Amino acid sequence: MKRSKKRMTALAFTVGASLFISTAFADALLGSGYDRLKTSVKTTAAQMEEGMDNYTVEMLVSIKDNDRTLVQMSNVMKEDQTKRMTENESVTQYGSGKSESHYIYSDVKQSISKHGSENKYYVTDYSDDPEREMYHMFDNPFKQQGAQEMEKIIDAMIGNLKEHVQAEERAEGGKLYSGSLSATQVPAIVNAVSSFGVKQFIRDQNRHGGPDMKVEEIESDIFVKKVTGTAIENKAGLLEHLTGEIILSGKDKNGAQREFSLQVVFNLSQIGSTKIAAPNLAGSDVETVSSYNGLSAKHIGTYKNNIVIEKDGQIVKIGERSLQISKIEDKNVSGTYKETIKPGFEADYDDPYEFSFQYKHSGSMPLFTYTTPTGKQENGQIHISSGKLYLDLGVEKMDEHSYRSNQRQNYDQEFNRVFEE
């Protein structure tokens, strides 16, 4: 599929979140050494955004429910800041056995993406987009809105846990940081925040994550059972390795004890020696995709797709989605969106959406605002391909250049044009 920019920014968010989490590890585990580790984390983030000529980042994130792996996500991201080139390969493995893989190459003129095992590449041309000259994959999370306030909150929550010091000088230069916390060492406020956070995460996964990410909800007695972390700072003051694990324990609705764990591994390598090249598309099936600013009068019309679920071991159509582009004038776009559920299937699809929208094309990420059935305001975005449109809902703008999309369960963002016979 084609949404290359979303996958790039999702990776940037993941890497940024891991660096930010490592700051929390620094606060929680490293006492007199934590100030030095925080400096290393912030220096690394700043250099990844702008400073190193090129580098490679490897990420591994694993989430478990008891001994069952729910999902394991791996990413290899290469960035060349001098040439404004990036390359990203990601694989997501679900506990059900299902796996997904994505590839994306980008520079200032184009992006080339590939989904899974299909021998098809999607090429997006940005040669007419002046904002693309400012393109880069990674945004420093410590520059984002609210980052300073979040750091202060973490500092206040951690308190005297900073006295758990395990920091030492490395013979080859740099420092080794490590530490661990047991359940009895975790402050009550941390447990309270963690309890709220894990409940919300599980509910969101069960609602939006699809059948491959279903999780038994933890209802009560939730606490942080264990936290461990290690980090290696090289002699240049950059964080080149991080591992961390958080284990939360609680009881489900039947009173059974459950453990929910998150493991993160981060590696920064090949600084100054990373090589990136556009893939050779000779002999491949290639689809050219318009950049985001291409809506014109020819796109006025109706676009539809089916609402499909799995039920009783069958794949069932339970309704239809309809996207109507009704007017495009002087880059002003207006239209409607509606989800229609077939009688008898209302209980299988919560709160069908129906709204009108309008927006003006400007910049590389034009968004529109709509209201959900519960009265919440969210952002949407339309992308263009040959004979079809892609509609992203629940779009959250991270900063001036990046965003992420929180799609609902069973949502399909690909809409095909409807033609009258």
KELUM-542970 format. One record per residue (C-alpha): residue number from 1; residue in one letter; x, y, z. Coordinates in steps of 0.5 Angstrom, whole numbers, plus 500, padded with zeros to 3 digits. Each point is the difference from the previous one (the first is absolute). Layout:
BEGIN
   bagu   kese     X     Y     Z
    NUM      A     X     Y     Z
...
end
This chain:
BEGIN
   bagu   kese     X     Y     Z
      1      M   500   500   500
      2      K   502   507   499
      3      R   500   504   506
      4      S   507   501   501
      5      K   501   506   504
      6      K   495   497   505
      7      R   505   494   501
      8      M   506   505   500
      9      T   497   504   506
     10      A   498   494   504
     11      L   507   498   500
     12      A   502   506   502
     13      F   495   501   505
     14      T   502   493   503
     15      V   508   502   500
     16      G   498   506   503
     17      A   496   497   505
     18      S   505   495   502
     19      L   505   505   501
     20      F   495   504   505
     21      I   499   493   503
     22      S   507   500   501
     23      T   500   506   504
     24      A   495   497   505
     25      F   505   495   501
     26      A   505   505   501
     27      D   496   503   505
     28      A   497   494   504
     29      L   507   496   500
     30      L   506   503   500
     31      G   501   505   505
     32      S   506   505   500
     33      G   501   497   493
     34      Y   493   501   497
     35      D   502   508   499
     36      R   506   497   495
     37      L   495   495   497
     38      K   495   505   499
     39      T   505   505   496
     40      S   502   494   496
     41      V   493   498   498
     42      K   498   508   498
     43      T   507   500   496
     44      T   498   494   496
     45      A   493   502   499
     46      A   503   507   497
     47      Q   506   497   496
     48      M   495   495   497
     49      E   495   506   498
     50      E   506   504   497
     51      G   507   499   502
     52      M   503   493   497
     53      D   501   500   493
     54      N   497   493   500
     55      Y   498   494   504
     56      T   496   493   501
     57      V   495   499   506
     58      E   497   493   502
     59      M   494   500   504
     60      L   497   494   503
     61      V   493   500   504
     62      S   497   494   503
     63      I   493   500   504
     64      K   498   494   504
     65      D   494   498   504
     66      N   503   495   505
     67      D   504   495   495
     68      R   496   501   494
     69      T   503   505   495
     70      L   495   505   498
     71      V   504   504   495
     72      Q   508   501   498
     73      M   502   506   496
     74      S   507   501   497
     75      N   502   505   496
     76      V   507   502   496
     77      M   500   507   498
     78      K   506   504   496
     79      E   500   507   500
     80      D   505   504   496
     81      Q   499   508   502
     82      T   505   502   495
     83      K   497   497   494
     84      R   493   501   503
     85      M   499   492   499
     86      T   496   495   504
     87      E   499   493   500
     88      N   495   496   505
     89      E   499   492   500
     90      S   495   498   505
     91      V   497   493   502
     92      T   494   499   505
     93      Q   499   493   503
     94      Y   493   499   503
     95      G   499   494   505
     96      S   495   497   496
     97      G   506   499   495
     98      K   498   505   495
     99      S   505   505   498
    100      E   501   506   496
    101      S   506   504   497
    102      H   501   506   497
    103      Y   505   504   496
    104      I   501   507   498
    105      Y   506   504   497
    106      S   499   508   500
    107      D   504   506   498
    108      V   498   507   498
    109      K   497   498   493
    110      Q   497   494   501
    111      S   498   494   505
    112      I   500   493   498
    113      S   496   495   504
    114      K   498   492   500
    115      H   495   496   504
    116      G   501   493   502
    117      S   502   495   495
    118      E   496   503   494
    119      N   505   502   495
    120      K   497   507   499
    121      Y   503   507   501
    122      Y   497   506   502
    123      V   504   506   497
    124      T   498   507   503
    125      D   502   506   496
    126      Y   502   506   504
    127      S   504   504   495
    128      D   495   506   500
    129      D   499   500   508
    130      P   505   506   502
    131      E   498   498   508
    132      R   504   493   498
    133      E   507   504   500
    134      M   499   500   508
    135      Y   499   492   500
    136      H   503   496   505
    137      M   497   494   504
    138      F   502   501   507
    139      D   497   505   504
    140      N   503   501   507
    141      P   495   498   505
    142      F   503   505   505
    143      K   498   506   496
    144      Q   493   498   499
    145      Q   495   504   504
    146      G   499   497   507
    147      A   506   497   501
    148      Q   503   504   505
    149      E   494   500   504
    150      M   500   492   499
    151      E   507   500   503
    152      K   499   504   506
    153      I   494   495   501
    154      I   504   494   500
    155      D   505   504   504
    156      A   495   501   506
    157      M   497   493   499
    158      I   507   497   501
    159      G   502   503   506
    160      N   506   497   504
    161      L   500   494   496
    162      K   506   504   496
    163      E   504   497   506
    164      H   500   493   496
    165      V   507   501   497
    166      Q   503   495   496
    167      A   505   504   495
    168      E   507   499   498
    169      E   505   502   495
    170      R   502   495   494
    171      A   507   499   498
    172      E   499   502   493
    173      G   497   506   502
    174      G   493   502   502
    175      K   496   498   505
    176      L   495   493   502
    177      Y   494   502   504
    178      S   495   494   503
    179      G   495   500   505
    180      S   494   496   502
    181      L   494   501   505
    182      S   496   495   504
    183      A   492   501   501
    184      T   502   502   507
    185      Q   504   506   498
    186      V   495   503   495
    187      P   496   506   503
    188      A   493   500   500
    189      I   499   505   495
    190      V   503   497   495
    191      N   496   494   501
    192      A   494   504   500
    193      V   502   503   493
    194      S   502   493   497
    195      S   493   497   502
    196      F   497   505   497
    197      G   504   500   494
    198      V   500   492   499
    199      K   493   500   500
    200      Q   499   506   495
    201      F   505   496   495
    202      I   497   493   501
    203      R   493   504   498
    204      D   503   503   494
    205      Q   503   494   498
    206      N   494   496   500
    207      R   495   505   497
    208      H   505   502   494
    209      G   506   495   500
    210      G   496   494   496
    211      P   499   493   502
    212      D   508   499   500
    213      M   501   505   506
    214      K   494   498   505
    215      V   502   500   507
    216      E   497   497   506
    217      E   498   507   504
    218      I   504   501   507
    219      E   494   502   505
    220      S   503   501   507
    221      D   506   500   504
    222      I   505   503   495
    223      F   507   501   502
    224      V   507   501   497
    225      K   503   493   501
    226      K   507   502   498
    227      V   504   505   496
    228      T   507   499   497
    229      G   504   504   495
    230      T   507   500   497
    231      A   504   505   496
    232      I   506   501   496
    233      E   503   507   499
    234      N   506   500   495
    235      K   506   505   501
    236      A   497   505   495
    237      G   494   501   506
    238      L   495   496   495
    239      L   495   495   502
    240      E   502   494   496
    241      H   496   494   504
    242      L   494   500   504
    243      T   496   494   503
    244      G   494   501   505
    245      E   494   496   502
    246      I   494   502   504
    247      I   496   494   503
    248      L   493   502   503
    249      S   496   495   504
    250      G   492   500   502
    251      K   494   496   500
    252      D   495   499   494
    253      K   492   499   501
    254      N   501   493   502
    255      G   505   502   506
    256      A   506   496   496
    257      Q   506   503   501
    258      R   503   503   493
    259      E   507   503   498
    260      F   500   505   495
    261      S   508   502   497
    262      L   503   505   496
    263      Q   507   499   497
    264      V   504   505   496
    265      V   507   499   497
    266      F   503   506   496
    267      N   507   500   496
    268      L   503   506   497
    269      S   506   498   495
    270      Q   504   501   494
    271      I   500   508   501
    272      G   504   503   494
    273      S   500   493   496
    274      T   492   499   499
    275      K   499   499   492
    276      I   493   501   497
    277      A   498   500   493
    278      A   493   500   496
    279      P   498   493   499
    280      N   500   497   492
    281      L   493   500   498
    282      A   502   497   493
    283      G   495   494   499
    284      S   496   502   505
    285      D   493   502   501
    286      V   499   507   501
    287      E   494   504   502
    288      T   501   508   500
    289      V   497   503   505
    290      S   498   508   501
    291      S   503   504   505
    292      Y   495   503   505
    293      N   498   506   497
    294      G   497   497   493
    295      L   493   500   501
    296      S   496   504   494
    297      A   494   500   497
    298      K   501   493   497
    299      H   499   497   507
    300      I   493   503   501
    301      G   496   494   501
    302      T   498   494   504
    303      Y   505   495   503
    304      K   498   493   504
    305      N   503   494   504
    306      N   496   495   504
    307      I   500   499   507
    308      V   503   493   501
    309      I   500   496   507
    310      E   502   493   502
    311      K   494   496   503
    312      D   499   493   502
    313      G   506   498   496
    314      Q   497   504   494
    315      I   502   506   496
    316      V   494   504   500
    317      K   498   507   497
    318      I   496   504   505
    319      G   499   506   496
    320      E   504   506   496
    321      R   504   506   501
    322      S   499   506   495
    323      L   504   506   499
    324      Q   497   505   496
    325      I   504   506   497
    326      S   495   505   498
    327      K   504   506   498
    328      I   507   503   499
    329      E   501   507   498
    330      D   506   504   501
    331      K   504   495   504
    332      N   493   499   505
    333      V   498   493   501
    334      S   493   498   503
    335      G   497   494   500
    336      T   496   495   505
    337      Y   502   493   503
    338      K   495   495   502
    339      E   500   493   503
    340      T   494   495   499
    341      I   498   494   503
    342      K   496   494   498
    343      P   494   499   504
    344      G   502   494   505
    345      F   507   502   501
    346      E   499   506   504
    347      A   503   497   506
    348      D   507   498   496
    349      Y   502   507   499
    350      D   500   506   505
    351      D   498   507   498
    352      P   499   500   493
    353      Y   504   507   497
    354      E   496   505   496
    355      F   503   507   499
    356      S   501   506   495
    357      F   507   503   499
    358      Q   503   506   497
    359      Y   507   502   499
    360      K   505   504   496
    361      H   506   497   497
    362      S   507   503   503
    363      G   506   497   502
    364      S   502   493   499
    365      M   495   497   506
    366      P   493   503   499
    367      L   495   498   505
    368      F   493   501   501
    369      T   496   499   507
    370      Y   494   496   501
    371      T   496   498   506
    372      T   499   493   502
    373      P   493   497   502
    374      T   502   501   508
    375      G   502   507   498
    376      K   507   500   500
    377      Q   504   504   495
    378      E   505   497   496
    379      N   504   501   494
    380      G   500   496   493
    381      Q   504   500   494
    382      I   499   498   493
    383      H   506   497   495
    384      I   499   499   493
    385      S   502   494   495
    386      S   498   498   493
    387      G   492   499   500
    388      K   500   500   508
    389      L   500   504   506
    390      Y   503   498   507
    391      L   497   503   506
    392      D   503   500   507
    393      L   496   502   506
    394      G   502   501   507
    395      V   507   504   498
    396      E   504   503   505
    397      K   505   505   498
    398      M   506   500   504
    399      D   504   506   497
    400      E   501   504   494
    401      H   502   494   496
    402      S   497   494   503
    403      Y   494   496   502
    404      R   497   494   502
    405      S   493   496   498
    406      N   496   497   506
    407      Q   496   495   495
    408      R   494   497   503
    409      Q   499   492   500
    410      N   498   497   493
    411      Y   501   507   497
    412      D   502   500   492
    413      Q   503   507   498
    414      E   500   498   493
    415      F   494   502   496
    416      N   499   499   492
    417      R   496   504   496
    418      V   493   499   498
    419      F   498   501   493
    420      E   493   500   497
    421      E   499   494   494
end
